[in-house]
Amino acid sequence: MAIWKFMINDKDVSYGTRSRKSLTHEGCNEPYKDRYWCPQKKWFTKEACPFINKRECENFTWMSGERLAKL
C-alpha cells in the first residue's frame, strides 16, 4: 500500500486524496509545489525539463545511449 501517490490520468492529476486538471499536455513538467514531475523518472525534479515534449526526451535518452545500458 502506497502512503502517497502522484498520478496523471488523461487530463487529471491526482496526488494523495486530491486531484486537479492537468496543466501540461503529456505530464512532463507538471508542477507540484516547487517541483516538476518527470514521467520518465517517475519522480520530481528541482528544475523544469528542457525538452519540449516527452518524445524529444525519449529521443535524447535513446541517442545518448542510456537506453542501451538498460538492455
PDB file of N, CA, C and O in Angstrom:
ATOM      1  N   MET A   1       0.836  -1.181   0.000  1.00  0.00           N
ATOM      2  CA  MET A   1       0.000   0.000   0.000  1.00  0.00           C
ATOM      3  C   MET A   1       0.886   1.252   0.000  1.00  0.00           C
ATOM      4  O   MET A   1       1.775   1.387   0.840  1.00  0.00           O
ATOM      5  N   ALA A   2       0.641   2.152  -0.933  1.00  0.00           N
ATOM      6  CA  ALA A   2       1.410   3.386  -1.039  1.00  0.00           C
ATOM      7  C   ALA A   2       0.918   4.403  -0.005  1.00  0.00           C
ATOM      8  O   ALA A   2      -0.279   4.507   0.267  1.00  0.00           O
ATOM      9  N   ILE A   3       1.849   5.133   0.552  1.00  0.00           N
ATOM     10  CA  ILE A   3       1.478   6.172   1.513  1.00  0.00           C
ATOM     11  C   ILE A   3       0.961   7.398   0.774  1.00  0.00           C
ATOM     12  O   ILE A   3      -0.036   7.999   1.175  1.00  0.00           O
ATOM     13  N   TRP A   4       1.640   7.765  -0.303  1.00  0.00           N
ATOM     14  CA  TRP A   4       1.271   8.942  -1.083  1.00  0.00           C
ATOM     15  C   TRP A   4       1.624   8.667  -2.532  1.00  0.00           C
ATOM     16  O   TRP A   4       2.710   8.157  -2.809  1.00  0.00           O
ATOM     17  N   LYS A   5       0.737   8.989  -3.465  1.00  0.00           N
ATOM     18  CA  LYS A   5       0.982   8.662  -4.869  1.00  0.00           C
ATOM     19  C   LYS A   5       0.639   9.848  -5.763  1.00  0.00           C
ATOM     20  O   LYS A   5      -0.372  10.518  -5.553  1.00  0.00           O
ATOM     21  N   PHE A   6       1.479  10.103  -6.754  1.00  0.00           N
ATOM     22  CA  PHE A   6       1.257  11.151  -7.754  1.00  0.00           C
ATOM     23  C   PHE A   6       0.963  10.456  -9.070  1.00  0.00           C
ATOM     24  O   PHE A   6       1.794   9.691  -9.560  1.00  0.00           O
ATOM     25  N   MET A   7      -0.208  10.705  -9.656  1.00  0.00           N
ATOM     26  CA  MET A   7      -0.601  10.041 -10.903  1.00  0.00           C
ATOM     27  C   MET A   7      -1.197  11.038 -11.880  1.00  0.00           C
ATOM     28  O   MET A   7      -1.819  12.025 -11.487  1.00  0.00           O
ATOM     29  N   ILE A   8      -0.994  10.756 -13.172  1.00  0.00           N
ATOM     30  CA  ILE A   8      -1.596  11.557 -14.235  1.00  0.00           C
ATOM     31  C   ILE A   8      -2.442  10.623 -15.082  1.00  0.00           C
ATOM     32  O   ILE A   8      -1.928   9.679 -15.682  1.00  0.00           O
ATOM     33  N   ASN A   9      -3.735  10.888 -15.128  1.00  0.00           N
ATOM     34  CA  ASN A   9      -4.678  10.101 -15.922  1.00  0.00           C
ATOM     35  C   ASN A   9      -5.428  11.030 -16.862  1.00  0.00           C
ATOM     36  O   ASN A   9      -6.179  11.899 -16.419  1.00  0.00           O
ATOM     37  N   ASP A  10      -5.226  10.846 -18.155  1.00  0.00           N
ATOM     38  CA  ASP A  10      -5.866  11.689 -19.171  1.00  0.00           C
ATOM     39  C   ASP A  10      -5.606  13.163 -18.879  1.00  0.00           C
ATOM     40  O   ASP A  10      -4.483  13.635 -19.057  1.00  0.00           O
ATOM     41  N   LYS A  11      -6.607  13.886 -18.440  1.00  0.00           N
ATOM     42  CA  LYS A  11      -6.460  15.322 -18.213  1.00  0.00           C
ATOM     43  C   LYS A  11      -6.501  15.691 -16.739  1.00  0.00           C
ATOM     44  O   LYS A  11      -6.653  16.865 -16.399  1.00  0.00           O
ATOM     45  N   ASP A  12      -6.368  14.705 -15.861  1.00  0.00           N
ATOM     46  CA  ASP A  12      -6.402  14.947 -14.422  1.00  0.00           C
ATOM     47  C   ASP A  12      -5.109  14.522 -13.754  1.00  0.00           C
ATOM     48  O   ASP A  12      -4.463  13.560 -14.169  1.00  0.00           O
ATOM     49  N   VAL A  13      -4.744  15.250 -12.720  1.00  0.00           N
ATOM     50  CA  VAL A  13      -3.588  14.936 -11.898  1.00  0.00           C
ATOM     51  C   VAL A  13      -4.116  14.633 -10.504  1.00  0.00           C
ATOM     52  O   VAL A  13      -4.898  15.405  -9.949  1.00  0.00           O
ATOM     53  N   SER A  14      -3.690  13.518  -9.945  1.00  0.00           N
ATOM     54  CA  SER A  14      -4.107  13.216  -8.579  1.00  0.00           C
ATOM     55  C   SER A  14      -2.872  12.997  -7.718  1.00  0.00           C
ATOM     56  O   SER A  14      -1.896  12.376  -8.139  1.00  0.00           O
ATOM     57  N   TYR A  15      -2.943  13.515  -6.518  1.00  0.00           N
ATOM     58  CA  TYR A  15      -1.844  13.370  -5.565  1.00  0.00           C
ATOM     59  C   TYR A  15      -2.465  13.198  -4.190  1.00  0.00           C
ATOM     60  O   TYR A  15      -3.212  14.046  -3.702  1.00  0.00           O
ATOM     61  N   GLY A  16      -2.130  12.080  -3.592  1.00  0.00           N
ATOM     62  CA  GLY A  16      -2.765  11.749  -2.326  1.00  0.00           C
ATOM     63  C   GLY A  16      -4.260  11.559  -2.537  1.00  0.00           C
ATOM     64  O   GLY A  16      -4.672  10.772  -3.388  1.00  0.00           O
ATOM     65  N   THR A  17      -5.062  12.266  -1.778  1.00  0.00           N
ATOM     66  CA  THR A  17      -6.523  12.184  -1.924  1.00  0.00           C
ATOM     67  C   THR A  17      -7.086  13.342  -2.735  1.00  0.00           C
ATOM     68  O   THR A  17      -8.303  13.446  -2.889  1.00  0.00           O
ATOM     69  N   ARG A  18      -6.239  14.207  -3.253  1.00  0.00           N
ATOM     70  CA  ARG A  18      -6.684  15.381  -4.015  1.00  0.00           C
ATOM     71  C   ARG A  18      -6.462  15.184  -5.506  1.00  0.00           C
ATOM     72  O   ARG A  18      -5.653  14.355  -5.921  1.00  0.00           O
ATOM     73  N   SER A  19      -7.190  15.956  -6.306  1.00  0.00           N
ATOM     74  CA  SER A  19      -6.984  15.928  -7.755  1.00  0.00           C
ATOM     75  C   SER A  19      -7.284  17.299  -8.339  1.00  0.00           C
ATOM     76  O   SER A  19      -7.973  18.121  -7.735  1.00  0.00           O
ATOM     77  N   ARG A  20      -6.738  17.523  -9.554  1.00  0.00           N
ATOM     78  CA  ARG A  20      -6.959  18.780 -10.288  1.00  0.00           C
ATOM     79  C   ARG A  20      -6.753  18.521 -11.767  1.00  0.00           C
ATOM     80  O   ARG A  20      -6.295  17.446 -12.156  1.00  0.00           O
ATOM     81  N   LYS A  21      -7.086  19.494 -12.590  1.00  0.00           N
ATOM     82  CA  LYS A  21      -6.864  19.395 -14.033  1.00  0.00           C
ATOM     83  C   LYS A  21      -5.374  19.481 -14.330  1.00  0.00           C
ATOM     84  O   LYS A  21      -4.644  20.223 -13.673  1.00  0.00           O
ATOM     85  N   SER A  22      -4.932  18.724 -15.313  1.00  0.00           N
ATOM     86  CA  SER A  22      -3.537  18.750 -15.729  1.00  0.00           C
ATOM     87  C   SER A  22      -3.231  20.076 -16.415  1.00  0.00           C
ATOM     88  O   SER A  22      -4.049  20.589 -17.179  1.00  0.00           O
ATOM     89  N   LEU A  23      -2.064  20.624 -16.146  1.00  0.00           N
ATOM     90  CA  LEU A  23      -1.649  21.883 -16.761  1.00  0.00           C
ATOM     91  C   LEU A  23      -0.797  21.674 -17.999  1.00  0.00           C
ATOM     92  O   LEU A  23      -0.651  22.585 -18.814  1.00  0.00           O
ATOM     93  N   THR A  24      -0.231  20.476 -18.149  1.00  0.00           N
ATOM     94  CA  THR A  24       0.603  20.175 -19.300  1.00  0.00           C
ATOM     95  C   THR A  24      -0.028  19.057 -20.122  1.00  0.00           C
ATOM     96  O   THR A  24      -0.843  18.286 -19.616  1.00  0.00           O
ATOM     97  N   HIS A  25       0.354  18.975 -21.391  1.00  0.00           N
ATOM     98  CA  HIS A  25      -0.257  18.026 -22.314  1.00  0.00           C
ATOM     99  C   HIS A  25       0.116  16.572 -22.022  1.00  0.00           C
ATOM    100  O   HIS A  25      -0.759  15.707 -21.990  1.00  0.00           O
ATOM    101  N   GLU A  26       1.392  16.297 -21.810  1.00  0.00           N
ATOM    102  CA  GLU A  26       1.852  14.918 -21.642  1.00  0.00           C
ATOM    103  C   GLU A  26       2.289  14.574 -20.225  1.00  0.00           C
ATOM    104  O   GLU A  26       2.773  13.469 -19.980  1.00  0.00           O
ATOM    105  N   GLY A  27       2.125  15.501 -19.291  1.00  0.00           N
ATOM    106  CA  GLY A  27       2.526  15.237 -17.915  1.00  0.00           C
ATOM    107  C   GLY A  27       3.957  15.621 -17.609  1.00  0.00           C
ATOM    108  O   GLY A  27       4.348  15.646 -16.442  1.00  0.00           O
ATOM    109  N   CYS A  28       4.748  15.921 -18.626  1.00  0.00           N
ATOM    110  CA  CYS A  28       6.123  16.369 -18.397  1.00  0.00           C
ATOM    111  C   CYS A  28       6.074  17.755 -17.761  1.00  0.00           C
ATOM    112  O   CYS A  28       5.304  18.616 -18.189  1.00  0.00           O
ATOM    113  N   ASN A  29       6.892  17.960 -16.749  1.00  0.00           N
ATOM    114  CA  ASN A  29       6.973  19.251 -16.054  1.00  0.00           C
ATOM    115  C   ASN A  29       5.669  19.661 -15.388  1.00  0.00           C
ATOM    116  O   ASN A  29       5.422  20.853 -15.204  1.00  0.00           O
ATOM    117  N   GLU A  30       4.845  18.715 -15.031  1.00  0.00           N
ATOM    118  CA  GLU A  30       3.612  19.037 -14.309  1.00  0.00           C
ATOM    119  C   GLU A  30       4.018  19.574 -12.938  1.00  0.00           C
ATOM    120  O   GLU A  30       4.652  18.860 -12.160  1.00  0.00           O
ATOM    121  N   PRO A  31       3.660  20.830 -12.631  1.00  0.00           N
ATOM    122  CA  PRO A  31       4.137  21.420 -11.378  1.00  0.00           C
ATOM    123  C   PRO A  31       3.404  20.877 -10.147  1.00  0.00           C
ATOM    124  O   PRO A  31       2.208  20.586 -10.181  1.00  0.00           O
ATOM    125  N   TYR A  32       4.154  20.757  -9.088  1.00  0.00           N
ATOM    126  CA  TYR A  32       3.600  20.432  -7.772  1.00  0.00           C
ATOM    127  C   TYR A  32       4.466  21.135  -6.745  1.00  0.00           C
ATOM    128  O   TYR A  32       5.631  20.784  -6.558  1.00  0.00           O
ATOM    129  N   LYS A  33       3.904  22.114  -6.090  1.00  0.00           N
ATOM    130  CA  LYS A  33       4.632  22.981  -5.157  1.00  0.00           C
ATOM    131  C   LYS A  33       5.833  23.571  -5.884  1.00  0.00           C
ATOM    132  O   LYS A  33       5.640  24.245  -6.895  1.00  0.00           O
ATOM    133  N   ASP A  34       7.062  23.355  -5.424  1.00  0.00           N
ATOM    134  CA  ASP A  34       8.228  23.949  -6.089  1.00  0.00           C
ATOM    135  C   ASP A  34       9.011  22.920  -6.903  1.00  0.00           C
ATOM    136  O   ASP A  34      10.207  23.100  -7.136  1.00  0.00           O
ATOM    137  N   ARG A  35       8.355  21.851  -7.335  1.00  0.00           N
ATOM    138  CA  ARG A  35       8.999  20.776  -8.108  1.00  0.00           C
ATOM    139  C   ARG A  35       8.253  20.532  -9.411  1.00  0.00           C
ATOM    140  O   ARG A  35       7.157  21.054  -9.619  1.00  0.00           O
ATOM    141  N   TYR A  36       8.862  19.724 -10.297  1.00  0.00           N
ATOM    142  CA  TYR A  36       8.268  19.382 -11.588  1.00  0.00           C
ATOM    143  C   TYR A  36       8.288  17.871 -11.766  1.00  0.00           C
ATOM    144  O   TYR A  36       9.306  17.228 -11.508  1.00  0.00           O
ATOM    145  N   TRP A  37       7.186  17.311 -12.198  1.00  0.00           N
ATOM    146  CA  TRP A  37       7.051  15.868 -12.374  1.00  0.00           C
ATOM    147  C   TRP A  37       7.713  15.422 -13.670  1.00  0.00           C
ATOM    148  O   TRP A  37       7.524  16.031 -14.723  1.00  0.00           O
ATOM    149  N   CYS A  38       8.495  14.346 -13.574  1.00  0.00           N
ATOM    150  CA  CYS A  38       9.119  13.734 -14.750  1.00  0.00           C
ATOM    151  C   CYS A  38       8.536  12.334 -14.910  1.00  0.00           C
ATOM    152  O   CYS A  38       8.831  11.459 -14.096  1.00  0.00           O
ATOM    153  N   PRO A  39       7.710  12.095 -15.943  1.00  0.00           N
ATOM    154  CA  PRO A  39       7.114  10.777 -16.124  1.00  0.00           C
ATOM    155  C   PRO A  39       8.133   9.682 -16.432  1.00  0.00           C
ATOM    156  O   PRO A  39       7.892   8.514 -16.127  1.00  0.00           O
ATOM    157  N   GLN A  40       9.260  10.041 -17.027  1.00  0.00           N
ATOM    158  CA  GLN A  40      10.279   9.029 -17.334  1.00  0.00           C
ATOM    159  C   GLN A  40      10.939   8.532 -16.047  1.00  0.00           C
ATOM    160  O   GLN A  40      11.117   7.328 -15.860  1.00  0.00           O
ATOM    161  N   LYS A  41      11.297   9.453 -15.172  1.00  0.00           N
ATOM    162  CA  LYS A  41      11.934   9.080 -13.909  1.00  0.00           C
ATOM    163  C   LYS A  41      10.901   8.647 -12.867  1.00  0.00           C
ATOM    164  O   LYS A  41      11.232   7.993 -11.878  1.00  0.00           O
ATOM    165  N   LYS A  42       9.642   9.027 -13.110  1.00  0.00           N
ATOM    166  CA  LYS A  42       8.557   8.785 -12.161  1.00  0.00           C
ATOM    167  C   LYS A  42       8.884   9.399 -10.805  1.00  0.00           C
ATOM    168  O   LYS A  42       8.668   8.803  -9.750  1.00  0.00           O
ATOM    169  N   TRP A  43       9.421  10.630 -10.881  1.00  0.00           N
ATOM    170  CA  TRP A  43       9.782  11.359  -9.688  1.00  0.00           C
ATOM    171  C   TRP A  43       9.842  12.846 -10.005  1.00  0.00           C
ATOM    172  O   TRP A  43       9.702  13.240 -11.163  1.00  0.00           O
ATOM    173  N   PHE A  44      10.046  13.665  -8.995  1.00  0.00           N
ATOM    174  CA  PHE A  44      10.077  15.111  -9.164  1.00  0.00           C
ATOM    175  C   PHE A  44      11.500  15.610  -9.367  1.00  0.00           C
ATOM    176  O   PHE A  44      12.457  15.026  -8.859  1.00  0.00           O
ATOM    177  N   THR A  45      11.624  16.707 -10.122  1.00  0.00           N
ATOM    178  CA  THR A  45      12.914  17.360 -10.324  1.00  0.00           C
ATOM    179  C   THR A  45      12.837  18.780  -9.781  1.00  0.00           C
ATOM    180  O   THR A  45      11.750  19.345  -9.659  1.00  0.00           O
ATOM    181  N   LYS A  46      13.987  19.354  -9.458  1.00  0.00           N
ATOM    182  CA  LYS A  46      14.026  20.715  -8.917  1.00  0.00           C
ATOM    183  C   LYS A  46      13.770  21.757  -9.995  1.00  0.00           C
ATOM    184  O   LYS A  46      13.184  22.807  -9.732  1.00  0.00           O
ATOM    185  N   GLU A  47      14.220  21.454 -11.224  1.00  0.00           N
ATOM    186  CA  GLU A  47      14.079  22.399 -12.327  1.00  0.00           C
ATOM    187  C   GLU A  47      13.248  21.769 -13.433  1.00  0.00           C
ATOM    188  O   GLU A  47      13.221  20.548 -13.583  1.00  0.00           O
ATOM    189  N   ALA A  48      12.578  22.601 -14.196  1.00  0.00           N
ATOM    190  CA  ALA A  48      11.783  22.106 -15.321  1.00  0.00           C
ATOM    191  C   ALA A  48      12.684  21.454 -16.359  1.00  0.00           C
ATOM    192  O   ALA A  48      13.815  21.892 -16.568  1.00  0.00           O
ATOM    193  N   CYS A  49      12.194  20.426 -16.999  1.00  0.00           N
ATOM    194  CA  CYS A  49      12.926  19.708 -18.032  1.00  0.00           C
ATOM    195  C   CYS A  49      13.105  20.606 -19.259  1.00  0.00           C
ATOM    196  O   CYS A  49      12.172  21.320 -19.627  1.00  0.00           O
ATOM    197  N   PRO A  50      14.274  20.591 -19.899  1.00  0.00           N
ATOM    198  CA  PRO A  50      14.496  21.461 -21.065  1.00  0.00           C
ATOM    199  C   PRO A  50      13.835  20.965 -22.345  1.00  0.00           C
ATOM    200  O   PRO A  50      13.768  21.710 -23.322  1.00  0.00           O
ATOM    201  N   PHE A  51      13.343  19.719 -22.367  1.00  0.00           N
ATOM    202  CA  PHE A  51      12.748  19.179 -23.586  1.00  0.00           C
ATOM    203  C   PHE A  51      11.337  19.710 -23.802  1.00  0.00           C
ATOM    204  O   PHE A  51      10.615  19.998 -22.848  1.00  0.00           O
ATOM    205  N   ILE A  52      10.957  19.836 -25.068  1.00  0.00           N
ATOM    206  CA  ILE A  52       9.653  20.383 -25.427  1.00  0.00           C
ATOM    207  C   ILE A  52       8.531  19.414 -25.104  1.00  0.00           C
ATOM    208  O   ILE A  52       7.457  19.827 -24.665  1.00  0.00           O
ATOM    209  N   ASN A  53       8.775  18.121 -25.320  1.00  0.00           N
ATOM    210  CA  ASN A  53       7.742  17.121 -25.064  1.00  0.00           C
ATOM    211  C   ASN A  53       8.385  15.776 -24.693  1.00  0.00           C
ATOM    212  O   ASN A  53       9.608  15.641 -24.691  1.00  0.00           O
ATOM    213  N   LYS A  54       7.557  14.810 -24.388  1.00  0.00           N
ATOM    214  CA  LYS A  54       8.048  13.502 -23.948  1.00  0.00           C
ATOM    215  C   LYS A  54       8.810  12.776 -25.050  1.00  0.00           C
ATOM    216  O   LYS A  54       9.776  12.066 -24.769  1.00  0.00           O
ATOM    217  N   ARG A  55       8.387  12.944 -26.297  1.00  0.00           N
ATOM    218  CA  ARG A  55       9.071  12.279 -27.409  1.00  0.00           C
ATOM    219  C   ARG A  55      10.502  12.794 -27.577  1.00  0.00           C
ATOM    220  O   ARG A  55      11.424  12.016 -27.825  1.00  0.00           O
ATOM    221  N   GLU A  56      10.677  14.099 -27.441  1.00  0.00           N
ATOM    222  CA  GLU A  56      12.018  14.682 -27.535  1.00  0.00           C
ATOM    223  C   GLU A  56      12.907  14.123 -26.415  1.00  0.00           C
ATOM    224  O   GLU A  56      14.084  13.842 -26.641  1.00  0.00           O
ATOM    225  N   CYS A  57      12.360  13.967 -25.240  1.00  0.00           N
ATOM    226  CA  CYS A  57      13.092  13.392 -24.110  1.00  0.00           C
ATOM    227  C   CYS A  57      13.482  11.940 -24.409  1.00  0.00           C
ATOM    228  O   CYS A  57      14.620  11.537 -24.167  1.00  0.00           O
ATOM    229  N   GLU A  58      12.541  11.168 -24.933  1.00  0.00           N
ATOM    230  CA  GLU A  58      12.813   9.766 -25.261  1.00  0.00           C
ATOM    231  C   GLU A  58      13.866   9.649 -26.356  1.00  0.00           C
ATOM    232  O   GLU A  58      14.724   8.768 -26.296  1.00  0.00           O
ATOM    233  N   ASN A  59      13.811  10.530 -27.358  1.00  0.00           N
ATOM    234  CA  ASN A  59      14.816  10.524 -28.433  1.00  0.00           C
ATOM    235  C   ASN A  59      16.208  10.820 -27.881  1.00  0.00           C
ATOM    236  O   ASN A  59      17.177  10.159 -28.255  1.00  0.00           O
ATOM    237  N   PHE A  60      16.312  11.806 -26.995  1.00  0.00           N
ATOM    238  CA  PHE A  60      17.597  12.134 -26.399  1.00  0.00           C
ATOM    239  C   PHE A  60      18.124  10.946 -25.591  1.00  0.00           C
ATOM    240  O   PHE A  60      19.300  10.599 -25.694  1.00  0.00           O
ATOM    241  N   THR A  61      17.271  10.333 -24.799  1.00  0.00           N
ATOM    242  CA  THR A  61      17.669   9.179 -23.989  1.00  0.00           C
ATOM    243  C   THR A  61      18.164   8.054 -24.882  1.00  0.00           C
ATOM    244  O   THR A  61      19.173   7.418 -24.577  1.00  0.00           O
ATOM    245  N   TRP A  62      17.468   7.805 -25.973  1.00  0.00           N
ATOM    246  CA  TRP A  62      17.843   6.739 -26.895  1.00  0.00           C
ATOM    247  C   TRP A  62      19.178   7.051 -27.581  1.00  0.00           C
ATOM    248  O   TRP A  62      20.041   6.180 -27.693  1.00  0.00           O
ATOM    249  N   MET A  63      19.341   8.311 -28.043  1.00  0.00           N
ATOM    250  CA  MET A  63      20.553   8.684 -28.766  1.00  0.00           C
ATOM    251  C   MET A  63      21.770   8.795 -27.849  1.00  0.00           C
ATOM    252  O   MET A  63      22.898   8.608 -28.305  1.00  0.00           O
ATOM    253  N   SER A  64      21.564   9.095 -26.577  1.00  0.00           N
ATOM    254  CA  SER A  64      22.697   9.247 -25.670  1.00  0.00           C
ATOM    255  C   SER A  64      23.215   7.911 -25.141  1.00  0.00           C
ATOM    256  O   SER A  64      24.242   7.867 -24.464  1.00  0.00           O
ATOM    257  N   GLY A  65      22.515   6.832 -25.445  1.00  0.00           N
ATOM    258  CA  GLY A  65      22.989   5.511 -25.047  1.00  0.00           C
ATOM    259  C   GLY A  65      22.456   5.017 -23.719  1.00  0.00           C
ATOM    260  O   GLY A  65      22.770   3.899 -23.308  1.00  0.00           O
ATOM    261  N   GLU A  66      21.661   5.821 -23.039  1.00  0.00           N
ATOM    262  CA  GLU A  66      21.094   5.395 -21.762  1.00  0.00           C
ATOM    263  C   GLU A  66      20.194   4.176 -21.958  1.00  0.00           C
ATOM    264  O   GLU A  66      20.119   3.303 -21.093  1.00  0.00           O
ATOM    265  N   ARG A  67      19.525   4.127 -23.082  1.00  0.00           N
ATOM    266  CA  ARG A  67      18.630   3.016 -23.370  1.00  0.00           C
ATOM    267  C   ARG A  67      19.427   1.716 -23.548  1.00  0.00           C
ATOM    268  O   ARG A  67      18.991   0.654 -23.104  1.00  0.00           O
ATOM    269  N   LEU A  68      20.585   1.802 -24.194  1.00  0.00           N
ATOM    270  CA  LEU A  68      21.402   0.630 -24.417  1.00  0.00           C
ATOM    271  C   LEU A  68      21.922   0.051 -23.103  1.00  0.00           C
ATOM    272  O   LEU A  68      22.066  -1.164 -22.964  1.00  0.00           O
ATOM    273  N   ALA A  69      22.201   0.926 -22.148  1.00  0.00           N
ATOM    274  CA  ALA A  69      22.696   0.451 -20.862  1.00  0.00           C
ATOM    275  C   ALA A  69      21.640  -0.363 -20.115  1.00  0.00           C
ATOM    276  O   ALA A  69      21.977  -1.229 -19.308  1.00  0.00           O
ATOM    277  N   LYS A  70      20.379  -0.088 -20.380  1.00  0.00           N
ATOM    278  CA  LYS A  70      19.294  -0.785 -19.698  1.00  0.00           C
ATOM    279  C   LYS A  70      18.980  -2.125 -20.328  1.00  0.00           C
ATOM    280  O   LYS A  70      18.349  -2.967 -19.690  1.00  0.00           O
ATOM    281  N   LEU A  71      19.415  -2.353 -21.601  1.00  0.00           N
ATOM    282  CA  LEU A  71      19.085  -3.591 -22.290  1.00  0.00           C
ATOM    283  C   LEU A  71      19.915  -4.757 -21.822  1.00  0.00           C
ATOM    284  O   LEU A  71      19.747  -5.872 -22.316  1.00  0.00           O
TER     285      LEU A  71
END
